Amino acid sequence: MTDRDKVAHLLRRFGLGAGQYEMAKYESLGPSGAIERLTGFKDVDEKFTVSPWSFAVQPDKKIYTDPYQIAGWWGLRFLMTERPMQEKLTLFWHDHFAISGEKVFEGPTMLGYLNALRTHSGGRFIDLLKAVSKQAGLIGYLDANTSTKLHPNENFAREMFELFTLGEGNYTEKDVKEAARAFTGWSIHYGGIGDETPFEKQAEKAARAGMAVFNFCEVPAIHDDGEKNILGKTGRLTGDDVLDMLAASPKTARFVCKKLWEFFVYENPEPSVLDALVRRWKETDGTIALVCKTMATLPEFWSVKAVMSMPKSPLDFTVGMFRSLGLQDILQTFALTSKEAYEPVKEELRKAGSAVFYLMSQQGMTLLFPPNVGGWEWGKSWITANNTVLRVNHSQMIFWGDDQSRPISMLVAAKLKASGKANSVEGLVDEIASIFDATLSEADRAVLVEACQAAGGPKSLDEKDQAAHLLASVTRLMFATPSFQLT
């Protein structure tokens, strides 16, 4: 692999696509520099200033506090962030500690959970575990708020063991029952106590104060402070004690490292790969960004088995496509015109975020609404007849759209003409492929060249509707190629 090939592979896996616009920011850094920037995201200016509250405020100045507002804001963040790996890790943890806005119906509660995931996404696992476990969203989703020393509810403890830390088969039923006792007292404070106004008014009032109506709290009176025996340790153990034990377990390190590798590289990692990641976990006290950085030092990360072998998820396809267009700078101009947290976001930003949310949802990944506590099915599950049709139709939406001025078509046409490489039909096809990080076989390229010729070739870039027709025709075929479904 050339250094350019390595940077592209890094951007596909640790970033949000390796289109021409993204490559321009990373290629000069070389593979080692790209790894440093992607995994060292805490030192990178994110350049995302849009308040989630401004996304929730409607043009009539009313605040909508449903989770869909936060999901749209997250969609916009995916488009604009200069910390792509942080956002991709946030999605990984959302899938790992999966909760849904279908049950956790208050948007600000979901926002608190999401911010906890993002803040600790690359830090120590124990800090992430404790932060997300003390979010009202996770507490409510797993019914921990109904658990008392008289009637411990096992849901929270069971998922904590099976899905979040140790993995299935690495604990006993007695461990679950005893841990459920330790977690009693962890509950949710409802901010509307004593307030007779309708819930919607209470939620809006809380949102204008930058908070949720539902928040984590501890209630000592309902905590079982008796002696417990969990994972071989006996004492008057608390919920924090249990989390400390789980985070320190070698079984947790192996379980989480395997999931990280499968999310970023390929399924069923070799034992030697897991051994290397677990060693790094131990050396860094479970610091996620450093474990991920270690992935890129392993030969398996660069192997034929890894490169361009993973089916694109809706995030990879849709966000990667939009970021390939280089819209970030344009979106920034709209973001910088608003400084107030509770001023309605510019409509251009709202539409962009909502488009990401909608198009990903159509493919089966509805942000903040995973199907169950186990999260989404990954890998080949994303390659379906339905998704293929939807992805092909992305071309029509972005290049024709609702705006008669065809702004995206003219933006891309201007970039193609400025490149100096699109003076022939063949050169134009190659440059479009470069913009979208498409690897074409000779047969695929020939089909695209024919379509480009039929749509008028380079001269069509001078007129908006002709440009839209050409770009939609070529990318429609490009998006349908088998190789374009892989990352």
C-alpha positions as CSV (number, residue, x, y, z in Angstrom):
1,M,0.0,0.0,0.0
2,T,1.2,3.5,-0.8
3,D,1.0,6.2,1.9
4,R,-2.0,7.7,0.2
5,D,-3.7,4.3,0.3
6,K,-3.0,4.0,4.0
7,V,-4.4,7.5,4.8
8,A,-7.5,6.6,2.8
9,H,-8.0,3.4,4.7
10,L,-7.6,5.2,8.0
11,L,-10.2,7.8,7.0
12,R,-12.6,5.1,6.0
13,R,-12.3,3.3,9.3
14,F,-11.4,5.9,11.9
15,G,-13.0,8.8,10.0
16,L,-16.1,9.5,8.1
17,G,-15.0,8.8,4.5
18,A,-12.0,9.2,2.3
19,G,-13.5,11.5,-0.3
20,Q,-11.3,14.1,-2.0
21,Y,-12.3,16.9,0.4
22,E,-11.3,14.8,3.5
23,M,-8.1,13.5,1.9
24,A,-7.0,17.1,1.2
25,K,-6.9,17.6,5.0
26,Y,-5.0,14.4,5.9
27,E,-2.9,13.2,3.0
28,S,0.0,15.6,3.7
29,L,0.2,14.3,7.3
30,G,1.1,10.8,6.1
31,P,-0.1,7.7,7.8
32,S,1.5,8.3,11.2
33,G,0.3,12.0,11.2
34,A,-3.2,11.0,10.2
35,I,-3.3,8.4,13.0
36,E,-2.2,11.0,15.5
37,R,-4.8,13.5,14.4
38,L,-7.7,11.0,14.2
39,T,-7.1,9.3,17.5
40,G,-5.8,12.4,19.3
41,F,-9.0,14.2,18.6
42,K,-9.2,15.9,22.0
43,D,-6.5,18.3,20.8
44,V,-8.3,19.2,17.5
45,D,-10.6,22.1,17.2
46,E,-14.0,20.5,16.4
47,K,-15.3,23.7,14.7
48,F,-18.9,22.8,15.7
49,T,-20.7,25.5,17.5
50,V,-24.3,24.7,16.9
51,S,-26.2,24.5,20.2
52,P,-28.6,21.5,20.6
53,W,-31.1,23.9,22.1
54,S,-31.1,26.1,19.0
55,F,-31.9,22.9,17.0
56,A,-34.8,22.2,19.4
57,V,-36.1,25.8,19.2
58,Q,-38.6,26.2,16.3
59,P,-39.2,29.3,14.2
60,D,-42.1,30.2,16.5
61,K,-39.6,30.2,19.4
62,K,-41.3,27.2,21.0
63,I,-38.9,24.4,22.2
64,Y,-39.7,20.9,21.1
65,T,-38.2,18.5,23.6
66,D,-38.6,15.2,21.7
67,P,-35.6,13.1,20.9
68,Y,-35.9,13.8,17.1
69,Q,-34.6,17.3,17.6
70,I,-31.4,16.0,19.2
71,A,-31.1,13.3,16.6
72,G,-31.2,15.9,13.8
73,W,-28.6,18.0,15.7
74,W,-26.4,14.9,15.9
75,G,-26.8,14.3,12.2
76,L,-25.5,17.9,11.6
77,R,-22.6,17.3,13.9
78,F,-21.6,14.3,11.8
79,L,-21.5,16.5,8.8
80,M,-19.5,19.4,10.3
81,T,-17.2,17.9,12.9
82,E,-13.4,18.1,12.5
83,R,-13.2,15.2,15.0
84,P,-14.6,12.4,12.9
85,M,-13.2,9.6,15.1
86,Q,-14.7,11.1,18.2
87,E,-18.2,11.1,16.6
88,K,-17.7,7.6,15.2
89,L,-16.7,6.4,18.7
90,T,-19.8,8.1,20.1
91,L,-21.9,6.1,17.7
92,F,-20.0,2.9,18.7
93,W,-20.8,3.6,22.4
94,H,-24.4,4.5,21.6
95,D,-24.7,1.0,20.0
96,H,-22.8,-0.6,23.0
97,F,-24.8,1.2,25.7
98,A,-27.9,1.2,23.6
99,I,-31.0,3.1,24.7
100,S,-33.9,4.4,22.6
101,G,-35.8,7.6,22.4
102,E,-38.9,5.4,22.0
103,K,-38.8,4.8,25.7
104,V,-36.7,7.7,26.9
105,F,-39.0,10.1,25.3
106,E,-37.5,13.4,26.6
107,G,-34.9,14.8,24.2
108,P,-32.8,16.6,26.9
109,T,-32.5,13.3,28.8
110,M,-31.1,11.7,25.6
111,L,-28.8,14.6,25.1
112,G,-27.3,14.1,28.5
113,Y,-26.6,10.5,27.7
114,L,-25.2,11.3,24.3
115,N,-22.9,14.0,25.7
116,A,-21.6,11.6,28.4
117,L,-20.7,9.1,25.6
118,R,-19.0,11.8,23.5
119,T,-17.1,13.4,26.4
120,H,-15.6,10.0,27.5
121,S,-15.6,8.3,24.1
122,G,-11.8,8.1,23.9
123,G,-10.9,8.2,27.6
124,R,-10.7,5.6,30.3
125,F,-13.4,2.9,30.1
126,I,-14.1,3.2,33.8
127,D,-14.9,6.9,33.5
128,L,-17.2,6.3,30.6
129,L,-18.9,3.4,32.4
130,K,-19.6,5.5,35.5
131,A,-20.7,8.5,33.5
132,V,-23.2,6.7,31.3
133,S,-24.5,4.5,34.1
134,K,-25.5,7.6,36.1
135,Q,-27.5,9.0,33.3
136,A,-31.3,9.1,33.7
137,G,-31.6,7.7,30.2
138,L,-29.9,4.4,30.9
139,I,-31.4,4.2,34.4
140,G,-34.9,4.6,33.0
141,Y,-34.4,2.4,29.9
142,L,-33.3,-0.5,32.0
143,D,-35.8,0.1,34.8
144,A,-33.3,0.7,37.5
145,N,-35.5,3.5,38.8
146,T,-38.1,0.8,39.8
147,S,-35.5,-1.1,41.9
148,T,-35.6,-1.0,45.7
149,K,-34.1,-3.1,48.5
150,L,-37.5,-4.7,48.9
151,H,-37.9,-5.5,45.2
152,P,-34.5,-5.4,43.3
153,N,-35.0,-5.2,39.5
154,E,-32.3,-7.2,37.7
155,N,-32.5,-5.6,34.2
156,F,-29.8,-3.0,34.8
157,A,-27.4,-5.5,36.4
158,R,-28.0,-8.2,33.8
159,E,-27.3,-5.9,30.8
160,M,-24.4,-4.4,32.7
161,F,-22.8,-7.8,32.9
162,E,-23.8,-9.3,29.6
163,L,-23.8,-6.4,27.1
164,F,-21.7,-3.7,28.6
165,T,-18.7,-5.4,30.3
166,L,-18.0,-9.1,30.9
167,G,-20.0,-10.6,28.1
168,E,-22.3,-13.7,28.1
169,G,-21.0,-16.7,30.1
170,N,-18.6,-14.8,32.3
171,Y,-20.8,-14.4,35.3
172,T,-23.5,-16.3,37.3
173,E,-27.1,-15.7,38.0
174,K,-26.2,-15.1,41.6
175,D,-23.8,-12.4,40.5
176,V,-26.7,-10.7,38.7
177,K,-29.0,-10.9,41.7
178,E,-26.4,-9.6,44.1
179,A,-25.4,-6.8,41.8
180,A,-29.0,-5.8,41.4
181,R,-29.1,-5.3,45.2
182,A,-25.9,-3.1,44.9
183,F,-27.5,-0.9,42.3
184,T,-30.6,-0.2,44.4
185,G,-30.9,3.5,45.2
186,W,-29.8,4.6,41.8
187,S,-32.9,6.3,40.5
188,I,-34.4,9.3,38.6
189,H,-35.4,12.7,40.0
190,Y,-38.4,14.2,38.3
191,G,-38.1,17.9,38.2
192,G,-41.8,18.5,37.9
193,I,-42.6,17.4,41.5
194,G,-45.0,20.0,42.9
195,D,-45.5,21.7,39.5
196,E,-49.1,21.5,38.3
197,T,-48.4,22.8,34.8
198,P,-48.6,20.4,31.9
199,F,-45.5,18.2,31.3
200,E,-44.7,19.9,28.0
201,K,-44.4,23.3,29.8
202,Q,-42.2,21.8,32.5
203,A,-39.9,20.2,29.9
204,E,-39.6,23.4,27.9
205,K,-38.9,25.4,31.1
206,A,-36.1,22.9,32.0
207,A,-34.7,23.0,28.5
208,R,-34.4,26.8,28.6
209,A,-32.3,26.3,31.7
210,G,-30.1,23.9,29.8
211,M,-31.3,20.8,31.7
212,A,-33.6,17.8,31.5
213,V,-36.8,17.2,33.5
214,F,-35.4,13.7,34.4
215,N,-32.0,13.5,36.1
216,F,-30.0,10.8,37.9
217,C,-30.2,10.7,41.7
218,E,-29.3,8.4,44.5
219,V,-31.8,7.6,47.2
220,P,-30.0,6.0,50.2
221,A,-33.3,5.0,51.9
222,I,-34.1,2.4,49.2
223,H,-30.5,1.1,48.8
224,D,-29.7,-2.3,50.1
225,D,-26.5,-1.8,52.1
226,G,-26.3,-5.4,53.3
227,E,-23.4,-7.7,52.6
228,K,-23.2,-9.1,49.1
229,N,-21.0,-11.5,47.2
230,I,-20.3,-10.5,43.6
231,L,-17.7,-12.0,41.3
232,G,-16.0,-13.6,44.3
233,K,-15.8,-10.4,46.4
234,T,-17.8,-10.1,49.6
235,G,-18.8,-6.9,51.4
236,R,-21.3,-4.1,51.7
237,L,-20.8,-3.4,48.0
238,T,-22.3,-0.4,46.2
239,G,-23.1,0.2,42.6
240,D,-19.8,2.1,42.2
241,D,-18.0,-0.9,43.7
242,V,-19.5,-3.2,41.1
243,L,-18.6,-0.9,38.2
244,D,-15.0,-0.7,39.5
245,M,-14.8,-4.5,39.5
246,L,-16.3,-4.8,36.1
247,A,-14.0,-2.2,34.5
248,A,-10.9,-3.9,36.1
249,S,-11.8,-7.4,34.9
250,P,-9.6,-8.8,32.1
251,K,-12.8,-10.3,30.7
252,T,-14.2,-6.8,30.2
253,A,-11.0,-5.7,28.4
254,R,-11.2,-8.6,26.0
255,F,-14.9,-8.3,25.4
256,V,-14.8,-4.5,24.7
257,C,-11.6,-4.8,22.6
258,K,-13.2,-7.4,20.4
259,K,-16.2,-5.2,19.8
260,L,-13.9,-2.2,19.0
261,W,-11.9,-4.3,16.5
262,E,-15.1,-5.6,14.9
263,F,-16.5,-2.1,14.6
264,F,-13.4,-0.6,13.0
265,V,-11.7,-3.4,11.2
266,Y,-13.3,-6.8,10.6
267,E,-15.2,-9.6,12.4
268,N,-13.7,-12.4,14.4
269,P,-10.2,-11.0,15.2
270,E,-7.3,-13.4,15.6
271,P,-6.4,-14.2,19.2
272,S,-3.0,-12.5,18.7
273,V,-4.8,-9.3,17.7
274,L,-6.9,-9.4,20.9
275,D,-3.9,-10.1,23.0
276,A,-2.2,-7.0,21.7
277,L,-5.2,-4.8,22.3
278,V,-5.8,-6.2,25.8
279,R,-2.1,-5.6,26.7
280,R,-2.5,-2.0,25.5
281,W,-5.8,-1.7,27.5
282,K,-3.9,-2.8,30.7
283,E,-1.0,-0.5,30.0
284,T,-3.2,2.6,29.6
285,D,-5.8,1.8,32.2
286,G,-8.4,1.1,29.5
287,T,-7.9,4.4,27.6
288,I,-10.0,3.8,24.5
289,A,-8.3,6.2,22.0
290,L,-4.9,4.7,22.8
291,V,-6.3,1.2,22.3
292,C,-7.7,2.3,18.9
293,K,-4.3,3.9,18.0
294,T,-2.7,0.5,18.7
295,M,-5.1,-1.1,16.2
296,A,-3.4,0.9,13.4
297,T,0.1,-0.4,14.5
298,L,-0.9,-4.0,13.8
299,P,-0.3,-5.6,10.4
300,E,-3.8,-7.1,10.4
301,F,-5.2,-3.6,10.2
302,W,-3.5,-3.1,6.8
303,S,-4.1,-6.6,5.5
304,V,-6.1,-7.6,2.5
305,K,-8.7,-9.0,4.9
306,A,-9.2,-5.5,6.3
307,V,-8.9,-3.1,3.4
308,M,-12.1,-2.3,1.5
309,S,-13.8,-5.4,3.0
310,M,-16.4,-4.0,5.4
311,P,-20.0,-3.4,4.2
312,K,-20.8,0.3,4.5
313,S,-23.3,1.1,7.3
314,P,-25.8,3.9,6.8
315,L,-23.4,6.2,8.6
316,D,-20.5,5.3,6.2
317,F,-22.6,5.6,3.1
318,T,-24.8,8.7,3.8
319,V,-22.4,10.8,6.0
320,G,-19.5,9.8,3.8
321,M,-21.3,10.9,0.7
322,F,-22.2,14.3,2.1
323,R,-18.8,14.9,3.5
324,S,-17.3,14.0,0.1
325,L,-19.1,17.1,-1.2
326,G,-17.0,19.4,1.0
327,L,-20.0,21.2,2.5
328,Q,-18.4,21.9,5.9
329,D,-17.2,25.4,5.0
330,I,-20.5,26.4,3.6
331,L,-22.4,25.0,6.7
332,Q,-19.9,26.9,8.9
333,T,-21.0,30.2,7.4
334,F,-24.6,29.6,8.5
335,A,-23.5,28.4,11.9
336,L,-21.4,31.5,12.6
337,T,-24.3,33.8,12.0
338,S,-26.0,32.7,15.2
339,K,-24.4,33.0,18.6
340,E,-27.4,32.5,20.9
341,A,-28.0,29.1,22.3
342,Y,-31.8,29.5,22.2
343,E,-32.1,31.2,18.8
344,P,-33.7,29.0,16.2
345,V,-31.0,27.4,14.1
346,K,-30.7,28.5,10.5
347,E,-33.0,26.5,8.2
348,E,-30.1,25.4,6.0
349,L,-28.5,23.7,9.0
350,R,-31.8,22.2,10.2
351,K,-32.4,20.7,6.8
352,A,-28.9,19.3,6.5
353,G,-29.1,17.5,9.9
354,S,-32.6,16.3,9.2
355,A,-31.5,14.9,5.8
356,V,-28.8,12.9,7.4
357,F,-31.1,11.6,10.1
358,Y,-33.8,10.7,7.5
359,L,-31.6,9.0,5.0
360,M,-29.9,6.9,7.6
361,S,-33.3,6.0,9.1
362,Q,-34.5,4.8,5.8
363,Q,-31.6,2.4,5.7
364,G,-32.4,1.0,9.2
365,M,-30.2,3.2,11.4
366,T,-32.3,5.7,13.2
367,L,-30.0,7.8,15.4
368,L,-31.1,7.6,19.1
369,F,-33.6,4.9,18.2
370,P,-31.7,1.5,18.1
371,P,-34.0,-1.5,17.7
372,N,-33.2,-2.9,21.2
373,V,-30.7,-2.9,24.0
374,G,-28.4,-5.1,21.9
375,G,-28.1,-2.3,19.3
376,W,-28.0,-2.7,15.6
377,E,-26.9,-5.7,13.5
378,W,-23.8,-4.8,11.6
379,G,-21.7,-6.1,8.7
380,K,-23.6,-7.8,5.9
381,S,-26.9,-6.9,7.5
382,W,-26.6,-3.4,5.9
383,I,-26.5,-4.8,2.4
384,T,-30.1,-5.4,1.5
385,A,-32.2,-4.8,-1.7
386,N,-34.1,-2.0,0.1
387,N,-30.9,-0.3,1.0
388,T,-29.4,-0.6,-2.4
389,V,-32.3,1.1,-4.0
390,L,-32.3,3.9,-1.3
391,R,-28.5,4.5,-1.8
392,V,-28.9,4.7,-5.5
393,N,-31.6,7.3,-5.1
394,H,-29.2,9.5,-3.0
395,S,-27.9,10.8,-6.3
396,Q,-31.3,12.1,-7.3
397,M,-31.9,13.8,-4.0
398,I,-28.5,15.6,-3.7
399,F,-28.1,16.8,-7.3
400,W,-31.7,17.7,-8.1
401,G,-33.3,18.4,-4.6
402,D,-36.0,20.9,-4.0
403,D,-34.0,24.1,-4.7
404,Q,-34.4,25.1,-8.4
405,S,-31.0,26.8,-8.4
406,R,-29.4,23.3,-7.9
407,P,-26.8,24.6,-5.4
408,I,-25.0,21.3,-4.8
409,S,-24.8,20.5,-8.5
410,M,-23.3,23.9,-9.2
411,L,-20.9,23.6,-6.3
412,V,-19.6,20.2,-7.6
413,A,-19.6,21.4,-11.2
414,A,-17.4,24.4,-10.1
415,K,-15.0,22.1,-8.3
416,L,-14.8,19.7,-11.3
417,K,-14.0,22.6,-13.7
418,A,-11.5,24.1,-11.3
419,S,-9.6,20.8,-11.0
420,G,-8.4,21.0,-14.6
421,K,-8.9,17.2,-14.9
422,A,-12.4,17.1,-16.2
423,N,-11.9,18.3,-19.8
424,S,-12.7,14.9,-21.3
425,V,-15.5,12.4,-20.6
426,E,-13.0,10.0,-19.1
427,G,-11.3,12.6,-17.0
428,L,-14.6,13.8,-15.7
429,V,-15.7,10.3,-14.6
430,D,-12.3,9.8,-12.9
431,E,-12.6,13.1,-11.1
432,I,-16.2,12.4,-9.9
433,A,-14.9,9.0,-8.7
434,S,-12.1,10.7,-6.8
435,I,-14.6,13.1,-5.1
436,F,-16.6,10.2,-3.8
437,D,-13.7,7.8,-3.1
438,A,-15.0,5.3,-5.6
439,T,-12.8,2.4,-6.7
440,L,-14.0,1.4,-10.2
441,S,-13.3,-1.7,-12.2
442,E,-12.6,-1.2,-15.9
443,A,-16.1,-2.5,-16.7
444,D,-17.7,-0.1,-14.2
445,R,-15.7,2.8,-15.5
446,A,-16.7,2.0,-19.1
447,V,-20.4,2.1,-18.1
448,L,-20.0,5.4,-16.3
449,V,-18.1,6.9,-19.2
450,E,-20.9,5.9,-21.5
451,A,-23.5,7.5,-19.1
452,C,-21.4,10.7,-18.8
453,Q,-21.2,10.9,-22.6
454,A,-24.9,10.5,-23.0
455,A,-25.5,13.2,-20.5
456,G,-23.5,15.7,-22.5
457,G,-20.0,15.4,-21.0
458,P,-17.9,18.3,-19.7
459,K,-19.9,21.0,-21.5
460,S,-23.0,20.1,-19.3
461,L,-21.2,21.5,-16.2
462,D,-21.9,25.0,-17.4
463,E,-25.7,24.9,-16.9
464,K,-27.4,24.0,-13.6
465,D,-30.0,21.5,-14.9
466,Q,-27.7,19.9,-17.3
467,A,-25.1,19.6,-14.6
468,A,-27.6,18.1,-12.2
469,H,-28.6,15.6,-14.9
470,L,-25.1,14.5,-15.6
471,L,-24.0,14.3,-12.0
472,A,-27.1,12.4,-11.0
473,S,-26.8,10.0,-13.9
474,V,-23.1,9.2,-13.3
475,T,-23.4,8.9,-9.5
476,R,-26.6,6.8,-9.7
477,L,-24.6,4.1,-11.5
478,M,-21.5,4.7,-9.3
479,F,-23.6,4.3,-6.0
480,A,-24.9,1.0,-7.3
481,T,-21.6,-0.7,-8.0
482,P,-20.7,-3.5,-5.6
483,S,-17.3,-1.9,-4.7
484,F,-19.1,1.3,-3.6
485,Q,-20.9,-0.7,-0.9
486,L,-17.6,-1.5,0.8
487,T,-15.3,0.6,3.0
